[in-house]
């Protein structure tokens, strides 16, 4: 574990790991999280890899298995690399009037771009959440954003509801109106993403991280929602149909 970083473990019991010169945030750790019956580490890895193909602001993720660990903990994790050298959470941004003004003035594009992606993956954890959006303020007019935590998406969602459900992810910030041009651009990018690449991203997850049943569920859901993404989002934003 990396003692340099303060631990904000969240519901999954995350912790920092270090392999010099790199360090990252590993999850899940809490054994009781097995009850959600969801391949959390695999989900995080798949979401990150898909976002990479679409040039969307989600940090890189790798899979990590611990050789030894307490019986009360899990041993297989997703490790998310810090996206910026100096990171603030959305909660911290909102608590500071000056930083809040800067971030909100340039957040519409990133939030609009991630909305179709979160709709595709059926992500339930990116609405008005103080900890799942990381921000780096570069100057008074420029910020970088990184969306984290995709545990509540893909197989997690599709074991609770059919992947054919007409779910549209809300904008991360309730006060922000999505940019329709950005929505359209991201929808097009997802629609044209090669099915073989999607299959490769899901299928290369090792079997000890993802069962065959969950693998097929994720592939079926991604393919269906990709093909129907425009009409799904069009149920809320008619302009993109």
C-alpha positions in Angstrom: 0.0 0.0 0.0 1.1 3.6 -0.6 1.2 5.5 2.7 1.8 8.9 0.9 -1.8 9.3 -0.2 -4.7 9.9 2.2 -7.2 7.1 2.0 -10.7 7.9 1.0 -11.8 4.3 0.5 -15.5 4.7 -0.4 -18.0 1.9 -0.3 -15.7 -0.5 -2.1 -12.9 -0.1 0.4 -10.3 1.3 -2.0 -6.6 1.7 -1.2 -3.5 3.1 -2.8 -0.9 0.7 -4.3 2.6 1.7 -5.5 4.9 0.2 -8.1 7.6 2.9 -8.6 7.4 5.3 -10.3 3.6 4.7 -10.6 0.9 4.6 -8.0 -2.8 4.1 -8.3 -6.1 3.6 -6.5 -7.1 0.0 -6.2 -10.7 -1.4 -5.6 -12.6 -3.3 -4.5 -11.1 -4.5 -1.2 -14.1 -5.1 1.1 -15.1 -8.8 1.0 -18.7 -8.0 1.8 -19.0 -6.2 -1.6 -19.2 -9.7 -3.1 -22.9 -9.5 -2.3 -23.5 -7.0 -5.2 -22.8 -9.9 -7.5 -21.0 -7.7 -9.9 -17.5 -8.0 -11.4 -16.3 -4.7 -10.1 -12.7 -4.8 -11.2 -13.5 -6.0 -14.7 -16.2 -3.4 -15.0 -13.8 -0.6 -14.2 -11.2 -1.9 -16.7 -13.8 -2.3 -19.5 -15.2 1.1 -19.0 -11.7 2.7 -19.0 -10.6 0.8 -22.2 -13.8 1.8 -24.0 -13.4 5.4 -23.0 -9.8 5.3 -24.3 -11.0 4.2 -27.7 -13.5 7.1 -27.8 -11.0 9.7 -26.4 -13.2 10.4 -23.4 -11.9 11.6 -20.0 -11.7 8.4 -17.9 -8.4 7.5 -16.3 -6.5 4.4 -17.4 -7.1 1.3 -15.4 -5.1 -1.9 -15.0 -6.0 -5.2 -13.3 -4.0 -6.3 -10.2 -4.1 -9.5 -8.1 -2.5 -9.6 -4.7 -0.5 -12.7 -3.9 -1.3 -12.4 -0.2 -4.1 -10.6 1.6 -6.3 -10.9 4.7 -9.1 -13.4 4.6 -11.5 -10.5 5.2 -10.5 -8.8 2.0 -10.7 -9.4 -1.8 -7.5 -10.0 -3.7 -8.4 -9.0 -7.3 -8.6 -5.3 -8.1 -8.8 -2.6 -10.7 -6.1 0.1 -10.3 -7.0 3.5 -11.6 -4.0 5.8 -12.3 -4.3 9.4 -11.1 -5.2 11.6 -14.1 -3.5 14.8 -12.9 -0.6 15.7 -10.7 -2.9 17.9 -8.6 -6.5 16.7 -8.2 -9.6 18.2 -6.7 -12.9 16.4 -6.4 -16.1 18.0 -7.7 -17.2 18.3 -4.0 -14.1 20.3 -3.2 -14.6 22.5 -6.2 -18.2 23.2 -5.3 -17.2 24.3 -1.8 -14.9 27.0 -3.1 -16.7 29.9 -4.8 -13.8 30.9 -6.9 -12.9 27.4 -8.1 -16.6 26.6 -8.6 -17.0 29.5 -10.9 -14.0 28.6 -13.0 -14.9 24.9 -13.2 -18.5 25.4 -14.1 -17.6 27.9 -16.8 -15.8 25.1 -18.7 -17.4 21.9 -17.6 -20.3 21.7 -20.1 -18.2 20.0 -22.9 -16.8 17.2 -20.7 -20.2 16.6 -19.0 -22.0 16.5 -22.4 -19.4 14.1 -23.9 -19.7 11.6 -21.0 -23.5 11.6 -21.0 -23.9 9.3 -24.1 -21.1 7.1 -22.8 -22.7 6.7 -19.4 -26.0 6.0 -21.2 -24.3 3.3 -23.2 -22.8 1.6 -20.2 -25.9 2.2 -18.1 -23.9 4.0 -15.4 -25.9 5.1 -12.4 -23.2 6.9 -10.4 -22.4 10.1 -12.2 -25.2 12.4 -11.2 -24.6 15.2 -8.7 -21.9 13.1 -7.0 -19.2 14.9 -5.1 -16.5 12.3 -5.5 -16.7 10.7 -8.9 -15.5 13.7 -11.0 -11.9 14.8 -10.6 -10.8 18.3 -11.7 -7.5 20.0 -12.5 -7.7 23.7 -12.8 -5.0 25.0 -15.2 -5.9 28.7 -15.2 -8.9 31.0 -14.9 -10.3 29.7 -18.2 -9.1 26.1 -18.5 -9.8 22.9 -16.6 -9.3 19.2 -17.2 -11.9 16.7 -16.0 -11.8 13.0 -15.3 -14.8 10.8 -14.6 -14.2 7.9 -12.2 -16.1 4.9 -10.7 -18.0 2.7 -13.1 -18.8 0.0 -10.5 -22.5 0.7 -10.9 -22.7 0.1 -14.6 -22.6 -2.8 -17.2 -23.3 -6.1 -15.5 -24.2 -4.4 -12.2 -27.0 -2.5 -13.9 -28.0 -5.3 -16.2 -28.6 -7.8 -13.4 -31.0 -5.3 -11.8 -32.7 -4.2 -15.0 -32.8 -5.4 -18.6 -30.1 -3.8 -20.8 -32.9 -3.0 -23.2 -34.3 -0.5 -20.7 -34.6 3.0 -22.0 -32.2 4.5 -19.5 -30.6 7.9 -20.3 -27.8 9.0 -17.9 -28.5 12.5 -16.5 -25.9 15.3 -16.8 -23.4 15.1 -14.0 -24.2 18.6 -12.9 -28.0 19.1 -12.5 -27.6 22.8 -13.3 -25.8 22.2 -16.6 -27.7 21.9 -19.9 -25.9 19.4 -22.3 -24.4 20.7 -25.5 -26.4 19.0 -28.3 -23.5 19.1 -30.7 -21.2 17.4 -28.2 -23.9 14.8 -27.6 -24.1 14.1 -31.3 -20.4 13.8 -31.7 -20.1 11.3 -28.9 -23.1 9.3 -30.2 -21.5 9.1 -33.6 -18.2 8.0 -32.1 -19.8 5.1 -30.2 -21.9 4.1 -33.2 -18.8 3.8 -35.4 -16.7 2.0 -32.8 -15.8 -1.4 -34.3 -17.7 -4.3 -32.8 -14.6 -6.4 -33.0 -12.7 -3.9 -30.8 -15.6 -3.9 -28.2 -15.4 -7.7 -28.2 -11.7 -7.7 -27.8 -11.8 -5.3 -24.9 -14.4 -7.5 -23.0 -13.0 -10.8 -24.0 -9.4 -10.1 -23.0 -10.4 -9.8 -19.3 -8.9 -12.8 -17.5 -11.4 -15.5 -16.4 -10.6 -15.0 -12.7 -11.9 -11.5 -13.0 -14.9 -12.1 -15.2 -17.1 -15.2 -15.5 -18.3 -16.4 -18.9 -21.9 -15.6 -18.0 -21.0 -12.0 -17.1 -18.8 -11.6 -20.1 -21.7 -12.6 -22.4 -24.1 -10.3 -20.5 -21.8 -7.4 -20.9 -21.2 -8.0 -24.6 -24.9 -8.5 -25.3 -25.7 -5.3 -23.5 -23.0 -3.2 -25.1 -24.0 -4.3 -28.6 -27.7 -3.8 -28.1 -27.3 -0.4 -26.5 -24.8 0.7 -29.1 -27.2 -0.1 -31.9 -30.0 1.7 -30.2 -28.1 4.4 -28.4 -29.4 7.2 -30.7 -33.1 6.4 -30.1 -32.5 5.8 -26.4 -30.9 9.3 -25.9 -33.5 10.7 -28.3 -36.2 9.8 -25.8 -34.8 12.7 -23.7 -33.1 14.8 -26.4 -35.2 14.6 -29.5 -32.8 16.8 -31.5 -30.3 13.9 -31.8 -32.6 11.4 -33.4 
